[in-house]
Every structure is written in C-alpha cells, then in structure tokens.
Amino acid sequence: MTGLSLAGAGVMVTGAGSGIGAALATRFAAAGARVVVKDVDAPAARAVAARIGGHAHSADAADPAGVTALVDAARDRFGAVDLFCANAGVSSGGGPDASDETWADAWRVNVLSHVYAARALLPHWLAAGRGRMLVTASAAGLLTLLGNAPYAVTKHAAVGFAEWLRASYAHRGVTVQALCPQGVRTPMLADADGLAAALLDDTAVTPEQVADCVVGALADDRFAVILEGVHYRWVRGQTVGSGFGDVGARVPPLVAQGLTRMRRR
C-alpha cells in the first residue's frame, strides 16, 4: 500500500448525486481522475457528471446484478477501476420497534451494497495486485447514533466488513479504508430530526471538507478516515461526563449534548 495518485485513475462513486458523494466526485475529477457518478436519482447523477466532466450511471447500489454491470461498464470504459467509493446510504430512524422493512433496507444499502461491490471488484483487483475501496461508514459506525438503531447498527457492520476486507487482502495489494465523519451538512442529515438533527451545530463540516480529508487519506493509506473534531478526540481516548451514569463515560460530547436537549423536551 503506497497511496493512490488520482491523476488518470478510474474512479466510481456511489450515492454521488448529492452530499459527500457529489463532493468526492468533484474533488477527484479536479485532481484528474476519470469518474463514474452513480446515484439511484438519475437526474442528480447526470447533473453532477455534467458539471465535473464525468460519466453518469443510475442504478441501485444494493442490486447485485446492477453492481456487477456497473463495474463491468466502468472497466470497459477505463480499463480498470482503481478506486471504488461505496458511499450510498440510507437513514430512517427508529429503534427495535422500527419495521422489518426499515431494518432490511438499512442492511441492504448500508452493508450488502459493499458486499456486492467487493464480489464484483475483488477478482480483478487480486489478479492485478492492486485496488482500493473507500467505505463511507459514518462516525455512527465507531460510536452510535441514539434514536436511529438501524443506521448505527448497519454502519458498525460496514466498518466491520471494511476492516475484514483490509485484513484479508492488504497483503495482496488491496487497500480498504473507512470514512467516518460526524455531523456533515448533507441532505440526508438536513432531513433528519431528533438527535441526528442536533449534529448540525457549529462543529458540523461541509461535504467539501470531507472530500479534502479523503484525498489526504488516499495518499497515506490510513484505515479510519476521521476529520479532526470532537468525535476524533473522543475516539483517541477522551471521555465526557454527561450526567447519564455509565453511558457518560462512553458517549462523545455531541451525543451527550443531544441527549440533554432531548431530555429537556
């Protein structure tokens, strides 16, 4: 693992019609990459692709046949997929009482889409001795997100799968990285309520800041791509007293603040 040069690289970004995905696609194209912009929202994918000089593709990232077709089309166009960004995700809220459909959809998009991508990509990467996957997992995959169990649980699974892939294939030239930002000003978070909405405070970052951080991570091959901020410091060992008993020793400051606000309602 020696870092990735984006100039001339063949890159695919799922969920690239808005938010972090659109920012990643834009940043990669500006660095000289050839980019496939994939989103289930076809007009959004086309708009981003037109703006950056990329190639739009509309498909469901959690449809195995569609993912295989997408990878094959990208390989035909680029010759190789040097970087696959598994960025598509869903968030709907709820706890154990959330419907089976909600849990199944979160598992399908937030986890299985990564499995399908790995199935399609690994044979080519292992044969070539190189390849790279960036999984957008969220800080919820390292900490949690109270009030949204399907999202938090499946993002933990996404981190776990990314870690397994890296441990299993790093020695064969395949680099896997997990992007774990917290509080990003994206349409998905803007549409949220409760504790998730509370993350849009003064510490929230823009998708463009996330994209800049990713470019740096592509050069140094770190596994966990985490922006500087409160949850970065917490992950490195800081704790917070929040007045919630033992939980106060485990939750990051933003979560504790959100809990306090919710308790006051």
Phi, psi and chi 1 to 4 in degrees:
 res  aa     phi    psi   chi1   chi2   chi3   chi4
   1 MET       -  113.3  -63.9 -178.4  -73.0      -
   2 THR  -128.8   18.5   57.6      -      -      -
   3 GLY    89.2  159.7      -      -      -      -
   4 LEU  -118.5  127.7  174.5   68.2      -      -
   5 SER   -88.5  124.4  172.3      -      -      -
   6 LEU   -77.8  -21.9  -72.7  166.6      -      -
   7 ALA   -61.0  116.1      -      -      -      -
   8 GLY    80.1   -2.0      -      -      -      -
   9 ALA   -72.1  146.2      -      -      -      -
  10 GLY   -89.4  117.9      -      -      -      -
  11 VAL  -126.9  137.9  178.4      -      -      -
  12 MET  -120.8  134.4  -61.1  172.6   59.2      -
  13 VAL  -127.9  120.2 -174.6      -      -      -
  14 THR   -90.1  157.7   67.8      -      -      -
  15 GLY    60.0   37.3      -      -      -      -
  16 ALA   -98.1   11.4      -      -      -      -
  17 GLY   -78.7  -13.7      -      -      -      -
  18 SER  -164.0  175.9   64.7      -      -      -
  19 GLY    57.6 -139.1      -      -      -      -
  20 ILE   -61.5  -41.7  -67.3  173.2      -      -
  21 GLY   -60.5  -44.4      -      -      -      -
  22 ALA   -64.8  -39.6      -      -      -      -
  23 ALA   -66.1  -40.0      -      -      -      -
  24 LEU   -62.6  -48.2  -70.6  173.5      -      -
  25 ALA   -58.9  -42.6      -      -      -      -
  26 THR   -64.7  -44.5  -59.2      -      -      -
  27 ARG   -67.5  -40.4 -175.5   68.0  174.0   80.1
  28 PHE   -65.8  -43.3  -64.3  156.3      -      -
  29 ALA   -62.8  -39.4      -      -      -      -
  30 ALA   -64.0  -26.7      -      -      -      -
  31 ALA   -87.5    2.4      -      -      -      -
  32 GLY   101.0    6.6      -      -      -      -
  33 ALA   -77.3  155.0      -      -      -      -
  34 ARG   -97.2  119.0  -59.9  165.6  -64.8  161.8
  35 VAL  -118.6  131.6 -177.9      -      -      -
  36 VAL   -96.7  121.7  171.3      -      -      -
  37 VAL   -98.6  109.1  177.6      -      -      -
  38 LYS  -111.7  131.9 -164.3 -139.4   78.0   66.2
  39 ASP  -156.1  146.8 -159.2  -76.5      -      -
  40 VAL   -67.3  -21.8   70.0      -      -      -
  41 ASP   -87.7   96.9 -176.6  -20.2      -      -
  42 ALA   -59.2  -47.2      -      -      -      -
  43 PRO   -59.9  -37.9  -25.7   36.6      -      -
  44 ALA   -66.0  -42.2      -      -      -      -
  45 ALA   -62.1  -43.4      -      -      -      -
  46 ARG   -64.6  -38.9  -71.4 -164.8  -65.5  -92.6
  47 ALA   -64.1  -45.1      -      -      -      -
  48 VAL   -66.1  -44.3  172.9      -      -      -
  49 ALA   -60.7  -41.4      -      -      -      -
  50 ALA   -64.9  -37.9      -      -      -      -
  51 ARG   -68.6  -33.9 -172.6  174.8   71.4 -113.4
  52 ILE  -105.6   -3.2   68.4  173.3      -      -
  53 GLY    76.8   31.3      -      -      -      -
  54 GLY  -101.5 -165.9      -      -      -      -
  55 HIS  -122.1  121.5  -51.8  -81.5      -      -
  56 ALA   -85.3  145.3      -      -      -      -
  57 HIS  -148.3  125.6 -168.4  100.1      -      -
  58 SER  -106.5  120.6  176.8      -      -      -
  59 ALA  -165.2  165.0      -      -      -      -
  60 ASP   -86.6  117.5 -177.3   -6.0      -      -
  61 ALA   -63.6  -16.4      -      -      -      -
  62 ALA  -102.5   14.5      -      -      -      -
  63 ASP  -101.8  111.9  171.7   44.4      -      -
  64 PRO   -58.5  -41.1   16.1  -28.0      -      -
  65 ALA   -65.6  -40.1      -      -      -      -
  66 GLY   -64.9  -39.3      -      -      -      -
  67 VAL   -65.1  -43.4  171.2      -      -      -
  68 THR   -61.9  -42.7  -61.5      -      -      -
  69 ALA   -63.6  -39.0      -      -      -      -
  70 LEU   -64.5  -45.1  174.6   62.8      -      -
  71 VAL   -64.2  -42.1  169.1      -      -      -
  72 ASP   -63.4  -41.0  -70.8  -16.9      -      -
  73 ALA   -65.4  -39.5      -      -      -      -
  74 ALA   -67.6  -38.9      -      -      -      -
  75 ARG   -65.7  -37.7  -68.5 -177.1   65.0 -113.8
  76 ASP   -65.1  -35.8  -70.4  -18.2      -      -
  77 ARG   -79.1  -43.6 -178.4 -179.4  -65.4  -84.3
  78 PHE  -100.2  -21.8  -60.8  148.2      -      -
  79 GLY    94.2  -32.5      -      -      -      -
  80 ALA  -161.7  149.1      -      -      -      -
  81 VAL   -98.4  105.5  176.6      -      -      -
  82 ASP   -80.4  -31.6  -59.9  -63.6      -      -
  83 LEU  -142.8  126.7  168.8   64.1      -      -
  84 PHE  -114.9  121.2 -174.9   94.6      -      -
  85 CYS  -103.1  106.5  -63.2      -      -      -
  86 ALA   -85.1   83.5      -      -      -      -
  87 ASN  -106.5  -16.1  175.9   73.8      -      -
  88 ALA   -61.7  140.3      -      -      -      -
  89 GLY  -159.8  162.1      -      -      -      -
  90 VAL  -132.9  152.5  -66.0      -      -      -
  91 SER  -145.9  126.0  175.1      -      -      -
  92 SER  -130.8  -10.6   54.7      -      -      -
  93 GLY    85.2  175.1      -      -      -      -
  94 GLY   104.5  172.6      -      -      -      -
  95 GLY  -125.3 -144.4      -      -      -      -
  96 PRO   -58.9  -22.4  -24.7   35.5      -      -
  97 ASP   -82.1   -5.7   57.2  -27.5      -      -
  98 ALA   -60.7  151.1      -      -      -      -
  99 SER   -66.7  157.9   68.8      -      -      -
 100 ASP   -58.3  -36.2  -71.5   -7.6      -      -
 101 GLU   -64.3  -39.2  -68.9   76.9   12.0      -
 102 THR   -63.9  -45.9  -65.5      -      -      -
 103 TRP   -63.4  -43.0  -81.3   97.9      -      -
 104 ALA   -65.4  -39.6      -      -      -      -
 105 ASP   -66.7  -42.1 -166.4   45.4      -      -
 106 ALA   -62.0  -43.1      -      -      -      -
 107 TRP   -64.8  -41.5 -179.0 -105.2      -      -
 108 ARG   -64.9  -47.4 -171.3  177.5   67.3   88.3
 109 VAL   -84.2  -42.8  178.2      -      -      -
 110 ASN   -81.6  -16.7  -65.3  -13.7      -      -
 111 VAL  -126.6  -59.4 -177.2      -      -      -
 112 LEU   -63.1  -29.5  -73.7 -179.0      -      -
 113 SER   -59.9  -33.0   65.3      -      -      -
 114 HIS   -72.1  -37.6  -54.8  169.0      -      -
 115 VAL   -63.2  -45.2  175.6      -      -      -
 116 TYR   -63.9  -39.2  -59.5  146.5      -      -
 117 ALA   -64.3  -43.5      -      -      -      -
 118 ALA   -62.6  -41.2      -      -      -      -
 119 ARG   -58.1  -41.9  -76.0 -179.4 -172.4  168.3
 120 ALA   -75.8  -31.3      -      -      -      -
 121 LEU   -92.9  -37.4  -69.3  159.3      -      -
 122 LEU   -57.7  -42.9  -82.8  171.3      -      -
 123 PRO   -56.2  -40.8  -26.3   36.5      -      -
 124 HIS   -71.3  -42.4  -52.6  -68.0      -      -
 125 TRP   -65.8  -43.3  -76.2  -10.5      -      -
 126 LEU   -66.7  -35.9  -65.5  175.0      -      -
 127 ALA   -66.9  -35.4      -      -      -      -
 128 ALA   -84.5  -19.1      -      -      -      -
 129 GLY    78.1   19.2      -      -      -      -
 130 ARG  -162.2  154.5   62.0 -176.7  178.0   85.2
 131 GLY   164.1  160.2      -      -      -      -
 132 ARG  -148.6  134.8 -177.4  177.6  -61.7 -105.9
 133 MET  -123.4  131.7  176.9 -178.8  -76.3      -
 134 LEU  -112.1  118.3  175.6   76.0      -      -
 135 VAL  -102.0  121.3  170.2      -      -      -
 136 THR   -82.0  105.3  -59.7      -      -      -
 137 ALA  -108.5  -22.1      -      -      -      -
 138 SER    80.6  152.3  166.3      -      -      -
 139 ALA   -61.9  -22.5      -      -      -      -
 140 ALA   -63.5  -19.9      -      -      -      -
 141 GLY   -81.2  -10.7      -      -      -      -
 142 LEU  -108.7  -33.0  -62.0  176.0      -      -
 143 LEU  -110.1 -105.4  -52.1  173.1      -      -
 144 THR  -170.6  179.6 -166.2      -      -      -
 145 LEU  -141.5   97.3 -176.0   56.7      -      -
 146 LEU   -60.5  139.6  -59.7  179.2      -      -
 147 GLY    89.8   -3.1      -      -      -      -
 148 ASN  -145.3   72.2 -162.5  -23.5      -      -
 149 ALA   -63.8  -44.6      -      -      -      -
 150 PRO   -58.5  -39.8  -27.0   36.5      -      -
 151 TYR   -68.6  -51.0 -175.7   78.4      -      -
 152 ALA   -62.0  -44.2      -      -      -      -
 153 VAL   -66.1  -44.6  169.9      -      -      -
 154 THR   -72.1  -28.9   54.5      -      -      -
 155 LYS   -71.6  -33.2  -72.8  -60.3 -176.4  177.0
 156 HIS   -61.2  -42.0  -88.1  -89.4      -      -
 157 ALA   -63.9  -37.1      -      -      -      -
 158 ALA   -63.1  -42.2      -      -      -      -
 159 VAL   -63.2  -43.0  171.7      -      -      -
 160 GLY   -61.6  -41.2      -      -      -      -
 161 PHE   -68.5  -41.1 -176.4   59.7      -      -
 162 ALA   -61.6  -41.8      -      -      -      -
 163 GLU   -64.8  -40.1 -173.4  175.6   28.6      -
 164 TRP   -63.6  -44.2 -175.7   90.9      -      -
 165 LEU   -60.0  -44.5  -73.2  172.5      -      -
 166 ARG   -63.9  -45.0 -176.8  170.6  174.2  117.1
 167 ALA   -65.0  -32.0      -      -      -      -
 168 SER   -82.7  -30.5  -62.4      -      -      -
 169 TYR  -125.0    0.5  -61.5  111.5      -      -
 170 ALA   -58.5  -38.1      -      -      -      -
 171 HIS   -70.5   -8.9   68.8  -70.4      -      -
 172 ARG  -108.8   16.3  -61.5 -175.2   61.6  178.9
 173 GLY    92.3    4.8      -      -      -      -
 174 VAL   -98.6  121.9  176.4      -      -      -
 175 THR  -104.1  127.9  -56.4      -      -      -
 176 VAL  -122.3  132.3 -179.1      -      -      -
 177 GLN  -129.8  148.9  -63.3  171.5  -76.5      -
 178 ALA  -115.6  117.7      -      -      -      -
 179 LEU   -88.1  121.4  173.0   60.2      -      -
 180 CYS  -129.9   65.5  -57.6      -      -      -
 181 PRO   -81.6  161.1   33.0  -35.2      -      -
 182 GLN  -129.6  134.8  174.5  177.4  -78.5      -
 183 GLY    66.0   62.3      -      -      -      -
 184 VAL  -104.6  137.6 -175.2      -      -      -
 185 ARG   -77.6   79.3  -61.0 -175.1 -177.3  -80.4
 186 THR  -117.1  161.1   63.9      -      -      -
 187 PRO   -57.2  -37.0  -28.9   36.9      -      -
 188 MET   -62.8  -42.3 -174.7  168.7   70.1      -
 189 LEU   -75.9  -34.3 -168.0   54.8      -      -
 190 ALA   -63.5  -29.7      -      -      -      -
 191 ASP   -85.3   -6.3  -68.9  -19.3      -      -
 192 ALA   -79.1  170.6      -      -      -      -
 193 ASP  -135.2 -177.9   54.9   16.6      -      -
 194 GLY    62.8 -138.2      -      -      -      -
 195 LEU   -66.2  -35.7 -174.7   54.4      -      -
 196 ALA   -60.4  -43.2      -      -      -      -
 197 ALA   -64.0  -30.0      -      -      -      -
 198 ALA   -65.4  -17.9      -      -      -      -
 199 LEU   -70.4  -15.9  -63.7  176.0      -      -
 200 LEU   -85.9   61.0  -73.1  176.8      -      -
 201 ASP  -105.4 -159.6   63.4    4.1      -      -
 202 ASP   -66.6  -15.9  -67.9  -19.6      -      -
 203 THR   -89.3   -7.9   68.6      -      -      -
 204 ALA   -62.5  145.5      -      -      -      -
 205 VAL  -113.3  167.0  -62.7      -      -      -
 206 THR   -91.4  158.4   65.9      -      -      -
 207 PRO   -57.9  -32.3  -27.5   36.6      -      -
 208 GLU   -66.7  -35.9  -69.7   72.5   24.2      -
 209 GLN   -65.3  -39.0  -72.3  173.9  -67.0      -
 210 VAL   -62.2  -44.5  175.3      -      -      -
 211 ALA   -61.7  -40.0      -      -      -      -
 212 ASP   -62.8  -39.9  -73.3  -19.1      -      -
 213 CYS   -64.2  -39.4 -179.9      -      -      -
 214 VAL   -63.7  -42.7  165.7      -      -      -
 215 VAL   -58.9  -40.5  170.1      -      -      -
 216 GLY   -64.3  -39.0      -      -      -      -
 217 ALA   -68.9  -32.6      -      -      -      -
 218 LEU   -63.4  -25.3  -65.5  177.5      -      -
 219 ALA   -83.0  -27.9      -      -      -      -
 220 ASP  -112.5   -1.5   65.0   23.1      -      -
 221 ASP    68.6   14.3  -68.5  -23.2      -      -
 222 ARG   -58.1  151.8   76.2 -166.9   80.7  158.0
 223 PHE   -78.0  -59.2  171.9   67.5      -      -
 224 ALA   -88.4  116.6      -      -      -      -
 225 VAL   -97.7  103.6 -175.9      -      -      -
 226 ILE  -127.9  126.7  -55.6  173.9      -      -
 227 LEU   -72.8  149.3  -80.2   72.2      -      -
 228 GLU   -59.3  138.5  -70.1  -78.4   -6.9      -
 229 GLY   163.0 -171.1      -      -      -      -
 230 VAL   -63.7  -41.2  -68.9      -      -      -
 231 HIS   -76.8  -23.5   85.8  -70.9      -      -
 232 TYR   -64.3  -45.9  172.6   84.9      -      -
 233 ARG   -66.3  -37.4  -65.5 -168.6  -64.4  -86.9
 234 TRP   -65.6  -43.2 -176.8   84.3      -      -
 235 VAL   -59.5  -32.0  166.8      -      -      -
 236 ARG   -80.0    5.3  -65.7 -168.5   62.0 -179.7
 237 GLY   123.9   -5.5      -      -      -      -
 238 GLN   -76.5  150.8  -68.9 -168.1   10.5      -
 239 THR  -126.3  172.8   57.8      -      -      -
 240 VAL  -140.0  138.6   55.9      -      -      -
 241 GLY   -90.1  119.2      -      -      -      -
 242 SER  -119.7   -0.6   63.3      -      -      -
 243 GLY    79.9   15.9      -      -      -      -
 244 PHE  -115.6   35.9  -71.3   86.7      -      -
 245 GLY    64.3 -140.5      -      -      -      -
 246 ASP   -61.6  -27.8  -68.7  -19.9      -      -
 247 VAL   -60.6  -31.2  175.0      -      -      -
 248 GLY   -60.8  -22.8      -      -      -      -
 249 ALA   -83.8   -6.6      -      -      -      -
 250 ARG  -120.6  -21.9  -61.6 -166.0  -63.0  -85.8
 251 VAL   -90.6  147.2  -61.4      -      -      -
 252 PRO   -75.0  163.2   27.0  -33.2      -      -
 253 PRO   -54.5  -43.6  -28.0   35.7      -      -
 254 LEU   -60.9  -40.1  -95.5  178.0      -      -
 255 VAL   -65.8  -42.8  173.4      -      -      -
 256 ALA   -61.9  -41.6      -      -      -      -
 257 GLN   -63.5  -41.5  -67.6  164.9   13.2      -
 258 GLY   -64.5  -40.5      -      -      -      -
 259 LEU   -60.3  -42.2  -79.9  168.6      -      -
 260 THR   -62.5  -44.1  -60.1      -      -      -
 261 ARG   -62.6  -42.1  -75.8 -165.2  -71.7  -90.7
 262 MET   -67.5  -35.9  -68.7  176.8   71.1      -
 263 ARG   -66.4  -32.4  172.7  171.6  -79.5 -174.3
 264 ARG   -74.0  -16.9  -71.4  172.4  179.7  167.1
 265 ARG   -75.3      -  -68.6  178.6 -179.4  175.6
